[in-house]
Amino acid sequence: MATVDFIGVEKTYPNGHKAIHGINLNITDGEFVVLVGPSGCGKSTLLRMLAGLETVTGGEIRIDGKVVNRLEPADRDIAMVFQNYALYPHMSVRENMAYGLRNRKTPVDVIEKRVAEAAKVLGLEGMLDRKPKQLSGGQRQRVAMGRAIVREPKAFLFDEPLSNLDAKLRVQMRVEIRRLQRELNTTAIYVTHDQVEAMTMADRLVVMRDGVAQQIGRPLDVYAKPRTTYVAAFIGSPGMNLLEGVISADGSAVVLGKNGAMGRSIALPVARPGETGRPVVLGIRPEHLLINPQQGDTVEVRSVLTEPLGADTIKYTLLPGCGQSLTVRLPGTHPSGDTDVLAVGFDPAHLHLFDEATGLRLED
Amino acid sequence: MVENRPWLTVIAHVVLLLGLLITAFPVWLTFVASTHEGTALTQFPMPLWPGSHFLDNYGTILFSGAKAAGGQPVLLMLGNSLIVALGIAVGKIAISIIAAYAIVYFRFPLRQTFFWMIFMTLMLPVEVRIMPTFEITANLGLLNSYSGLIVPLIASATATFLFRQFFLTIPVELVEAARLDGAGPIRFFRDVLLPLSRTNIAALFVILFIYGWNQYLWPLVVSTDPSLTTIMTGINALVRVPDSEPQWHLLMAMSMLAMLPPILVVVVMQKLFVRGLVETEK
């Protein structure tokens, strides 16, 4: 039940390596914020700085308006769920959950009540006297959650909590964590490298790269309007197709290929006169490519590999002449003629344009 | 090896039985010798089966001691040895687990230097540093006391090193989880580290108890008071009685008695730490 503010937060390690380059982020009460990015992008460091496990070397972190930069982890009133659960192996489930409260001198009857409640919510009632070793991965994950819940903290911090679970359980726990967080209405900050988790769970996403927040926004906004090519490629599965090209002579289209070498042009929804010859990156999501469209220009591509997913089919194709690949998502099932030649149309309503040099989105 | 060759099984068992006989025979002889009169052992051939003086011999040495060696009852020696061995084992474990805790979990200046200094003493056994150790012990006025027997042997690089290696295998997240749970250094040590080290402590206790029990040179050097004789020095004193024949029957009875406590410790503790191992393995 709290707001969390990052104000120009920086982290420089003693060896001079700068892991976080000035993050600004305001998290409102009850919000579920996901930090997403590849490994080494600084997302875990940022979370650990909030937890108090790493020092803050620049800027301020505030919880409920109070600066916590120099507070001990235990005094920040937050609870953290670790990737490997970090349960105390020699304590029973009950003791694991109660340990933090006992250290806080919480009355025994309150501890018992809270542990019982948490166990009920998490479906751990029959397992309170077991040791962590006797539990499955999913159950251990729940105990770790329970340890966080009983504390009734101001915020939950999750550090890739589902990475050690198998795919099916991950989907199930994903839903459960989200439901629980809504029920308790506690602010949550969640770190993951999995963009599907990020998209499905977040109220707001923070896409990170090399210690910089590349984009902060609601998942669908980020999906619809990625601010950089990096975000465009990272969010979405498979990611957005990014094709090199230049603005055509009249500014109404993009000529594909480096310096327009491929010769094919794709019409833009809004002309960009005066930018003739500007090198750009044209982005389009796999589901916005049309096969054999009734109207508009098409490009012939050669299918290399087909992945039938049941609900839809993903075809990996190559653009002839320039070796760039294009991923196409088709609804329904399609015969997997692996070397088909497809006529692909670009839906003009869903084209994205980025500057080639900076990777930044070019607004219409 | 899961192989089904009857011949191999037979050969393996024969070899094992032979090995067992070879190692067990001296112990058997010791026991046999401890149940005969002194004169029976100097004749040829030596008896191979127990005689009738079991109670006599053991009663004599336990409660009144062998006259020739100063007449200290063995019961007293056993008691002394027990105090010394327990003191050394418990002291070593206590000191080294705390030292390892400091070295692994606390950032302080010269941390690595301290570790390597401790580590280097591994290379210097008691015998090598016996002169300076004696000097210090004497200056502290610890000669002829239990403290003098125990304290100088307590510092242990081996145990510190073992605990350090074990602590390094404990995931960092566990430490962090404990910090978030509001456990300070002492609570973390007591509630998390100690219970997790239980099996290591048990294993070390066995080794260190036997180490302490078998100490010979140091007790010999540091104590001249007969009431502080340990069993190991006592046995040796009985071997080298001047102007008389060694009283082998009493000597062998003493040896048998000296063997019992370490065996007991191994048997009891083994159960404990095997159970511990099974628990963490689950």
Interface residues (C-beta under 8 A of the other chain):
Chain A: A51 G52 L53 E72 P73 A74 I78 A79 M80 F82 Q83 N84 A86 L87 Y88 P89 H90 Y99 G100 N103 R104 K131 K133 Q134 R147
Chain B: P171 E173 L174 E176 A177 A178 R179 L180 D181 G182 A183 R187 D191 V192 P195 L196 R198 E279 T280 K282
